[in-house]
Every structure is written in structure tokens, then in C-alpha cells.
């Protein structure tokens, strides 16, 4: 049992969607959240650039005593999590798009995946599809610009809506009845996406599943806290005031 904090990293505010699930499941744990706001988004960066940033953030989190680190970013998980696991002694938990549950839930046999281009191009993603798709058709849709809209706190404005309509249109036209939100920023857009695609389409993200995996790893490693404050220390590589304002906007919108 330990009150050392859990580190959570993302390119920006998207990982807060995962942090919320962690807080619900593990109310006695303390957290350090690091938003790499100055280098967001990761979607267009090279693998080495993402590895370099996650290494720098890991060093910062470990210096502050993190006992486990959640890579709460699909793009960073694909690019860097195996390297991080091989390089540091603490456990790392990464993101995995909800392909398996999507395949189980589809009725039309067609699943759409909304994600960054880098996440969709990664070998890890293709291996996941090969493992779980079976006879289901998986249609991928890169979504440039959506992360930036969430980072601005624009969750339902005309420009954000236009992007959501643009990216979901081909998936709907193909008959997808399940859409996987393959980026941790996208759950903040879930009400808008649901409004655009309609009630017949199931939207899946993996924040809750990641939280359960973190709990399992903490139990396995005897790292569960029983008397933590349940607090969060916020860190970012960009403007702290801007980061705080965006956090407040996300909280206000999804309250």
C-alpha cells in the first residue's frame, strides 16, 4: 500500500477524460497530470519526437514520485509505450482503441474508428484489428483538427460541428453502427458526435477499461493506496493559465 501518486500524461487536455474514470474507480489515489500543451497535437509528429517528449514527461513524473504512469494518449501509446516499459522500472498503462467491444456490439458488421492519423498508421493498431476484427469490416477515419478544437475548449461550435459531420459522414454512408473514439480528446465531443450520428450509432471509448487495468496493476504490484487525498497536481509544458482556463471550460461543459 502506498500513497505515492499515479502519473497521467497526454499531449494536452484529452487525457483528463481518462483521469476522470481513474478518479471514479480509485478515489483514494492521488494523481499528477501532465499536459504537454506546448507540443500538442502529437498526431502529426514523428515517432522519435513523440518518444522524446514522453521520456521527458516520464522523467518529470518520476522525479515527483509517480508509482505508475498512464500514457493517456492513443498516439503516444502506439509510438512510445513499449520503449518506456523497457526503459523505466515503474509500470506503464497505455490506451487501446475499443476494437474488441466494437466488434462484439456491431449489428451491421461495420465499425468506424475515429482517431489521429498517427494512431491509425501504427503497427499496434493494425495488430489490434487483425486480432479482433474477424469478419467485421473496420473503417478508419483520420480526424485532423479535432484535437485542436478540444484544446481550444470548443466542444460544440460551428467549426467543431462541421469537422464532426465531415469525418462521420463516410462512416455513416458505409453503414457503421458502432464508432470507436480512438483519441482521448474525443470523449469530450461525445455529446456532439452523438447528436450528429443519431441514437442508432453506439459510441465507444476506453477510459473506464483503462482505469480497471490500472486498478489490476496496482493490486498486482501491491501499490494500491487506501488513505490518499484523492487530489490532482496539474502540470503543463505550455501556459499554465491557458491550461487552467481550458480545464474549467471542459468541466463546465460536461458537468
C-alpha positions in Angstrom: 0.0 0.0 0.0 1.4 3.4 -0.9 0.2 7.0 -1.2 2.7 7.8 -3.9 0.8 9.4 -6.9 -0.2 8.0 -10.2 1.2 9.9 -13.2 -1.0 10.6 -16.1 0.4 12.1 -19.3 -1.2 13.4 -22.6 -0.4 15.8 -25.4 -2.9 18.2 -23.8 -6.3 18.0 -22.1 -7.6 14.8 -23.7 -6.3 12.6 -21.0 -8.5 14.3 -18.5 -11.3 12.1 -19.9 -9.2 9.1 -18.6 -8.3 10.8 -15.4 -12.0 11.2 -14.6 -12.5 7.5 -14.9 -9.5 6.8 -12.7 -10.8 9.1 -10.0 -14.2 7.4 -10.1 -12.7 4.0 -9.7 -9.8 4.8 -7.4 -11.0 7.7 -5.1 -8.1 7.1 -2.6 -5.4 7.7 -5.2 -3.5 10.9 -5.8 -2.6 11.9 -9.3 -0.2 14.1 -11.2 -1.5 15.1 -14.6 1.0 16.4 -17.2 -0.4 18.1 -20.3 2.2 18.6 -23.0 0.3 21.6 -24.1 3.3 23.3 -25.8 3.8 20.4 -28.1 0.1 19.4 -28.9 -1.0 17.8 -31.0 1.1 14.7 -31.3 -0.8 13.3 -34.4 1.5 14.9 -37.0 4.8 14.3 -35.2 7.4 11.7 -35.9 7.7 8.6 -33.7 11.0 9.8 -32.4 9.6 13.2 -31.5 6.8 11.6 -29.5 9.3 9.2 -27.8 11.5 12.2 -26.8 8.5 14.1 -25.3 7.2 11.1 -23.4 10.7 10.4 -22.0 10.9 14.0 -20.8 7.5 13.8 -19.2 8.3 10.4 -17.6 11.4 11.9 -16.0 9.4 14.7 -14.6 6.7 12.4 -13.2 9.2 10.1 -11.7 11.1 13.0 -10.1 7.8 13.8 -8.3 7.4 10.2 -7.1 5.0 8.6 -9.5 4.5 4.9 -8.8 2.7 4.1 -12.0 2.3 6.1 -15.3 -0.7 6.2 -17.5 0.0 7.2 -21.1 -3.4 8.7 -21.6 -2.9 9.3 -25.3 -3.5 6.8 -28.1 -0.9 8.3 -30.4 1.8 8.3 -27.6 0.9 4.8 -26.6 1.4 3.5 -30.1 4.7 5.4 -30.6 6.3 5.1 -27.2 4.8 2.9 -24.5 6.9 -0.2 -25.3 10.1 1.9 -25.2 9.0 3.4 -21.9 8.3 0.0 -20.4 11.7 -1.2 -21.5 13.5 1.9 -20.1 11.9 2.5 -16.6 11.1 0.3 -13.6 7.6 1.6 -12.9 4.5 0.1 -14.6 3.0 1.9 -17.6 -0.6 1.5 -18.7 -1.4 2.7 -22.2 -4.5 3.3 -24.3 -6.1 0.7 -26.6 -8.9 1.6 -29.1 -12.1 -0.3 -28.3 -12.0 -2.6 -31.3 -12.8 -5.8 -29.5 -16.0 -4.5 -27.8 -17.0 -2.7 -31.0 -16.8 -5.9 -33.0 -18.9 -7.6 -30.3 -21.6 -4.9 -30.5 -22.0 -4.2 -34.2 -25.2 -5.4 -35.9 -24.3 -4.3 -39.4 -20.8 -5.8 -39.3 -19.2 -2.4 -40.0 -17.3 -0.5 -37.3 -15.9 3.0 -37.8 -12.8 4.3 -36.0 -12.2 8.0 -35.4 -8.6 8.7 -34.5 -5.5 10.7 -35.4 -3.5 9.7 -38.5 -0.5 8.7 -36.4 -2.6 6.3 -34.3 -4.2 4.7 -37.3 -0.9 4.2 -39.0 0.7 2.5 -36.1 1.6 -1.2 -36.2 0.0 -1.6 -32.8 -3.4 -0.5 -34.2 -3.2 -2.8 -37.2 -2.3 -5.8 -34.9 -5.3 -5.0 -32.8 -7.6 -5.0 -35.8 -6.0 -8.3 -37.1 -6.6 -9.9 -33.7 -10.2 -8.9 -33.1 -11.9 -7.9 -36.4 -12.8 -11.4 -37.6 -15.4 -10.9 -40.3 -16.2 -7.3 -39.3 -15.2 -4.5 -41.6 -13.2 -1.8 -39.8 -13.3 1.6 -41.5 -10.7 4.1 -40.2 -11.1 7.9 -40.4 -8.3 10.3 -39.5 -9.7 13.4 -37.9 -7.2 16.3 -38.3 -8.3 19.4 -36.4 -10.5 17.8 -33.7 -7.8 17.6 -31.1 -7.1 21.3 -31.6 -10.8 22.2 -31.2 -10.9 20.4 -27.9 -7.7 22.1 -26.8 -9.4 25.4 -27.5 -12.3 24.4 -25.4 -14.6 24.5 -28.5 -16.8 21.4 -28.0 -19.9 22.3 -29.8 -19.2 25.4 -32.0 -19.9 25.6 -35.8 -16.3 24.7 -36.8 -16.2 21.7 -34.5 -19.6 20.5 -35.7 -18.5 20.9 -39.3 -15.5 18.7 -38.7 -17.5 16.0 -36.9 -20.0 16.0 -39.7 -17.2 15.7 -42.3 -15.5 12.8 -40.5 -18.5 10.8 -39.6 -20.3 11.1 -42.9 -18.3 8.4 -44.8 -18.7 6.0 -41.8 -22.4 6.5 -41.7 -22.6 6.1 -45.5 -20.8 2.8 -45.2 -23.3 1.5 -42.7 -21.2 1.7 -39.5 -23.4 1.3 -36.4 -20.6 1.4 -33.9 -17.9 4.2 -33.8 -14.8 3.9 -31.8 -13.4 7.2 -30.3 -9.8 6.4 -30.8 -8.3 9.5 -29.2 -8.7 10.6 -25.5 -9.7 14.1 -26.6 -12.8 12.8 -28.4 -14.9 11.8 -25.4 -15.3 15.5 -24.7 -17.0 15.7 -28.1 -19.2 12.7 -27.4 -22.5 14.7 -26.9 -21.9 16.5 -30.2 -20.9 13.3 -32.1 -24.0 11.5 -30.7 -26.2 14.4 -31.9 -24.6 14.3 -35.4 -24.7 10.5 -35.9 -28.0 9.8 -34.2 -29.2 7.4 -31.5 -28.7 4.2 -33.6 -25.0 4.5 -33.5 -23.0 3.3 -30.5 -20.0 5.4 -29.4 -17.2 3.6 -27.6 -14.2 4.9 -25.7 -11.8 3.1 -23.4 -11.3 5.4 -20.4 -13.2 3.1 -18.0 -11.4 0.0 -19.3 -8.0 1.7 -18.8 -9.0 2.6 -15.2 -9.8 -1.0 -14.5 -6.5 -2.1 -15.9 -4.7 0.5 -13.7 -6.5 -1.0 -10.7 -5.4 -4.5 -11.6 -1.8 -3.5 -12.0 -1.9 -1.6 -8.7 -3.3 -4.7 -7.0 -0.7 -7.0 -8.6 2.2 -4.7 -7.6 0.8 -4.1 -4.1 0.6 -0.3 -4.9 -3.0 0.5 -4.0 -3.5 3.5 -1.8 -6.1 3.3 1.0 -5.7 6.8 2.6 -4.7 9.2 -0.2 -6.3 12.6 -0.5 -7.7 11.9 -4.0 -6.1 15.1 -5.2 -4.6 16.1 -8.5 -1.4 18.1 -9.2 -1.6 19.8 -12.6 1.5 20.3 -14.7 1.8 21.5 -18.3 4.5 22.5 -20.7 2.6 25.5 -22.0 0.9 28.5 -20.4 -0.5 27.4 -17.0 -3.2 30.0 -17.1 -4.4 29.0 -20.5 -4.4 25.3 -19.4 -6.4 26.1 -16.3 -8.9 28.0 -18.4 -9.4 25.1 -20.8 -9.8 22.7 -17.9 -12.5 24.9 -16.4 -14.3 25.0 -19.8 -14.2 21.2 -20.1 -15.6 20.9 -16.5 -18.3 23.4 -17.2 -19.4 21.8 -20.4 -19.5 18.2 -19.1 -20.8 18.9 -15.6 
